[in-house]
Every structure is written in C-alpha cells, then in structure tokens.
C-alpha cells in the first residue's frame, strides 16, 4: 500500500511540474520574479505537500509558529533548517509569507523544467568547487535579495542527513547574517521519519517542524553564532524525535 501511495505522489509531482514549470518559464519573459513566485512556484509546491498528506499519509505539525516574522516585517531573514529529506524543500516555500531564495549548487540548473524554473526565480546558484567566488556571490546577491523582501534559505549542514545523525554545520549562513545584519531562524525538521533521504518511498506519519526564535546577527561572530544555531537545532531534534537518537 505504501508503495502505491508513493508512486501516486511522485506521479503527481512529475505530471504537475510540466505545465506549471513551462508556464512559469514562458511568463518569466514578461513578469517579475515575485509574481512568478506567487502565481506558479508557491501553488505548485503547496500542491506537492497536499498530495503527500492526502495520498501519502505524510502529515505535519508546526511548533513555534509565533516566531515567524509577519508578512509586513522587512527584516533581513535567513532560514536555517535541518535537512533530512526532499520534503522540506517543498514545504518552506509553500508556507512562508515572503518569497524564498535558495542557495543551491549550479548543477541543479541542468534538471529539465525544474532547474529552468529555479534559474528564473532570482535564487543564488553557486559553484562549490570555487569556494571564494561562491561566498562572494552569496554575500552580494543575498543582501540584494533580502533588501527586495526575499528570505534566504540555507541548509547549514549542506546536504541531506540521515535520520538520527548530525552533519557538519558550516558557517555560510552565519557569515551572511553577520555581513548583512540579518536574523537567523533555526528550524528543526523530522522529515526523515516519513520521507527518508535518497528515497522515493513515503511512510505515513507526522513530521514535526519546530521554528526557533529569530537570532539577531548584529555584533556577533559567525562561528559562535552558528554554534548557537547548531545547539538549538540538535537539541530540538532530540526532543522531537528521541527514538531516532
């Protein structure tokens, strides 16, 4: 039964991304990226979360929703979520009050339709092999995008981490926050419970999303700031998913 549910959800993703993605690419010739976000990207991503819930049995509950800045709050914001699966890459853009700009490796631009859309939405693609240039690009584009009202989202561990494990927290997000006087919002996500990394098999259950208090980076050191983010996320992961640890 779970296999059938998973097939149906992923079939929906493939079938829906084609018309939605092509429409976004075509309309990008005439419309601003913010309009493309609200008309095409956010509805598509929200649809994936709904399909995962209704068909795949993957539900979620949010803790700390009061920590989200309001829609008219123009503070510079960087989201730092735990990254266990593909689920959160769909979830956060579907529910935030501001358009998101992911920092992602440029190889993703090669994915037909999906990559094309990412390239048209004013996100930050980097070459991981050229770290100095990558950081300069993140710093320059990140500040411009945040001043346009976008939130930056960076997974501090850099890649998906297996449930119950901890990766190496990199200071890219905290460096950007310090350089731009932004706020970091640490987020714990137990998505590996229902959607394991590198897997197309969904497991019915509940994903917990815990949103931490925004941390002001003004006057902070990037290393100790990321240490604080890491401690909060990992402590919260242990609290939310104790059986995994």
C-alpha positions as CSV (number, residue, x, y, z in Angstrom):
1,X,0.0,0.0,0.0
2,X,2.8,2.4,0.9
3,X,4.5,1.7,-2.4
4,X,1.3,2.6,-4.3
5,X,0.9,5.8,-2.3
6,X,4.4,6.8,-3.1
7,X,4.1,6.1,-6.8
8,X,0.9,8.2,-7.0
9,X,2.5,11.1,-5.1
10,X,5.6,11.1,-7.3
11,X,3.5,10.7,-10.4
12,X,1.6,13.9,-9.4
13,X,4.9,15.8,-9.0
14,X,6.1,14.8,-12.4
15,X,2.7,15.4,-14.2
16,X,2.1,18.8,-12.5
17,X,5.6,20.2,-12.8
18,X,5.5,20.1,-16.6
19,X,2.6,22.5,-17.3
20,X,3.3,24.6,-14.2
21,X,7.0,24.9,-14.9
22,X,6.7,25.6,-18.6
23,X,4.1,28.3,-17.8
24,X,6.5,29.9,-15.3
25,X,9.4,29.9,-17.8
26,X,7.2,31.4,-20.5
27,X,5.7,34.1,-18.2
28,X,9.2,35.0,-16.9
29,X,9.6,36.8,-20.2
30,X,7.0,39.3,-19.1
31,X,6.6,39.1,-15.3
32,X,8.7,39.9,-12.2
33,X,10.1,37.0,-10.2
34,X,7.9,37.8,-7.2
35,X,4.8,37.5,-9.4
36,X,6.1,34.2,-10.8
37,X,6.7,33.0,-7.2
38,X,3.1,33.6,-6.0
39,X,1.4,32.6,-9.3
40,X,3.3,29.4,-10.1
41,X,6.0,28.3,-7.7
42,X,4.2,28.5,-4.3
43,X,1.0,26.9,-5.6
44,X,2.9,24.0,-7.2
45,X,5.0,23.4,-4.1
46,X,1.9,23.7,-1.8
47,X,0.2,21.1,-4.1
48,X,3.0,18.6,-3.5
49,X,2.7,19.0,0.3
50,X,-1.1,18.4,0.0
51,X,-0.6,15.4,-2.2
52,X,1.9,13.9,0.2
53,X,-0.6,14.4,3.0
54,X,-3.8,13.3,1.3
55,X,-2.3,10.4,-0.8
56,X,0.9,9.6,1.0
57,X,-0.3,10.0,4.6
58,X,2.5,12.4,5.4
59,X,1.1,14.9,7.8
60,X,2.9,17.7,9.7
61,X,2.6,19.9,12.7
62,X,4.3,23.2,13.4
63,X,5.7,24.3,16.8
64,X,6.7,27.9,17.4
65,X,4.7,29.4,14.5
66,X,4.6,32.6,16.5
67,X,8.3,33.0,15.8
68,X,7.7,33.7,12.1
69,X,8.1,37.4,11.2
70,X,4.8,38.9,9.9
71,X,4.2,39.5,6.2
72,X,4.9,43.2,6.5
73,X,8.1,42.7,8.5
74,X,11.0,43.7,6.3
75,X,13.9,42.5,8.5
76,X,16.5,40.6,6.6
77,X,15.9,36.9,7.4
78,X,17.9,33.7,6.8
79,X,16.2,30.4,7.4
80,X,18.5,27.6,8.7
81,X,16.5,24.3,8.7
82,X,17.6,20.8,9.5
83,X,17.8,18.9,6.2
84,X,16.8,15.2,6.2
85,X,14.8,14.8,3.0
86,X,13.2,16.5,0.0
87,X,10.0,17.2,1.9
88,X,11.3,20.5,3.5
89,X,12.5,21.8,0.1
90,X,8.8,21.8,-0.9
91,X,7.3,22.7,2.4
92,X,9.0,26.0,3.3
93,X,8.3,27.8,0.0
94,X,4.7,26.7,0.3
95,X,4.0,28.3,3.7
96,X,6.2,31.4,4.2
97,X,4.9,34.9,4.0
98,X,7.9,36.1,1.8
99,X,9.3,34.6,-1.4
100,X,12.4,32.4,-0.7
101,X,15.7,32.4,-2.4
102,X,17.6,29.1,-2.1
103,X,21.4,28.9,-2.2
104,X,22.0,25.8,-4.3
105,X,24.6,24.1,-6.4
106,X,24.6,25.2,-10.0
107,X,24.3,21.6,-11.3
108,X,20.6,21.7,-10.4
109,X,20.0,24.2,-13.2
110,X,20.5,21.3,-15.6
111,X,17.4,19.5,-14.5
112,X,14.8,19.9,-17.2
113,X,11.9,22.3,-16.3
114,X,12.6,22.2,-12.5
115,X,16.1,23.6,-13.0
116,X,14.9,26.1,-15.6
117,X,12.3,27.4,-13.1
118,X,14.9,27.8,-10.3
119,X,17.0,29.8,-12.8
120,X,14.2,32.2,-13.4
121,X,13.2,32.9,-9.7
122,X,16.2,35.0,-8.6
123,X,17.8,32.4,-6.5
124,X,21.6,32.0,-5.8
125,X,23.3,29.2,-7.6
126,X,27.0,28.6,-6.8
127,X,29.9,26.6,-7.9
128,X,31.0,24.6,-4.9
129,X,34.4,24.0,-6.4
130,X,35.2,27.7,-6.3
131,X,34.5,28.5,-2.7
132,X,35.9,32.0,-2.6
133,X,33.9,33.1,-5.6
134,X,30.8,31.2,-4.3
135,X,30.9,33.1,-1.0
136,X,31.3,36.5,-2.7
137,X,28.3,35.7,-4.9
138,X,26.2,34.6,-1.8
139,X,27.2,37.8,0.1
140,X,26.5,40.2,-2.8
141,X,23.3,38.6,-4.1
142,X,22.0,37.7,-0.7
143,X,22.0,41.2,0.5
144,X,20.3,42.5,-2.6
145,X,17.6,39.8,-2.5
146,X,16.9,40.4,1.2
147,X,16.5,44.1,0.6
148,X,13.9,43.2,-2.0
149,X,11.9,41.4,0.6
150,X,13.0,37.9,0.0
151,X,14.1,35.4,2.7
152,X,17.3,33.4,2.1
153,X,17.2,29.7,2.9
154,X,20.4,27.8,3.6
155,X,20.7,24.3,4.9
156,X,23.6,24.6,7.4
157,X,24.7,21.0,7.0
158,X,24.9,21.5,3.3
159,X,23.2,18.3,2.3
160,X,20.6,15.8,3.4
161,X,21.5,14.0,6.6
162,X,20.1,10.6,7.6
163,X,17.6,10.5,10.5
164,X,19.2,10.4,13.9
165,X,22.6,11.7,12.5
166,X,24.3,15.1,12.6
167,X,26.3,16.6,9.8
168,X,29.0,19.2,9.9
169,X,27.4,22.7,10.4
170,X,29.0,25.1,8.0
171,X,29.2,28.8,8.8
172,X,28.0,30.2,5.4
173,X,24.6,31.2,6.7
174,X,26.0,32.8,9.8
175,X,28.7,34.6,7.8
176,X,26.0,36.1,5.5
177,X,23.9,37.0,8.5
178,X,26.8,38.8,10.2
179,X,27.8,40.6,7.0
180,X,24.2,41.9,6.4
181,X,22.9,42.3,9.9
182,X,20.3,39.7,9.3
183,X,18.3,37.5,11.6
184,X,18.8,33.7,11.5
185,X,15.8,31.5,12.2
186,X,16.9,28.0,13.3
187,X,14.4,25.2,12.4
188,X,14.2,21.6,13.4
189,X,12.5,19.2,10.9
190,X,11.9,15.5,11.5
191,X,11.1,14.8,7.8
192,X,13.4,11.7,7.7
193,X,10.7,9.9,9.8
194,X,8.3,9.9,6.8
195,X,10.5,10.7,3.7
196,X,14.0,9.1,4.1
197,X,16.8,10.8,2.2
198,X,17.6,9.5,-1.3
199,X,14.4,7.5,-1.3
200,X,11.1,7.6,-3.2
201,X,9.3,5.6,-0.6
202,X,7.0,7.6,1.7
203,X,6.0,6.4,5.2
204,X,2.7,7.6,6.6
205,X,3.2,9.6,9.8
206,X,3.7,13.1,11.2
207,X,6.6,15.4,10.5
208,X,7.4,17.9,13.3
209,X,8.6,21.4,12.2
210,X,9.9,23.5,15.1
211,X,10.6,27.1,14.4
212,X,13.1,28.8,16.8
213,X,13.3,32.4,17.9
214,X,15.0,34.7,15.4
215,X,18.6,35.4,16.3
216,X,20.0,38.8,15.5
217,X,23.5,38.6,14.0
218,X,24.5,42.2,14.6
219,X,27.7,42.3,16.6
220,X,28.1,38.5,16.6
221,X,31.0,36.3,15.4
222,X,29.9,33.9,12.6
223,X,31.5,30.8,14.3
224,X,29.8,31.2,17.7
225,X,26.6,32.2,16.0
226,X,26.5,29.0,14.0
227,X,27.4,27.1,17.2
228,X,24.2,28.5,18.8
229,X,22.1,27.6,15.8
230,X,23.6,24.1,15.8
231,X,22.9,23.6,19.5
232,X,19.3,24.7,19.2
233,X,18.5,22.6,16.2
234,X,20.2,19.4,17.5
235,X,18.7,19.7,21.0
236,X,15.3,20.2,19.4
237,X,15.8,17.2,17.1
238,X,16.5,15.0,20.2
239,X,13.3,16.4,21.8
240,X,11.1,15.9,18.8
241,X,12.4,12.5,17.6
242,X,14.0,10.8,20.6
243,X,13.6,7.3,19.2
244,X,15.9,8.2,16.3
245,X,18.7,9.2,18.7
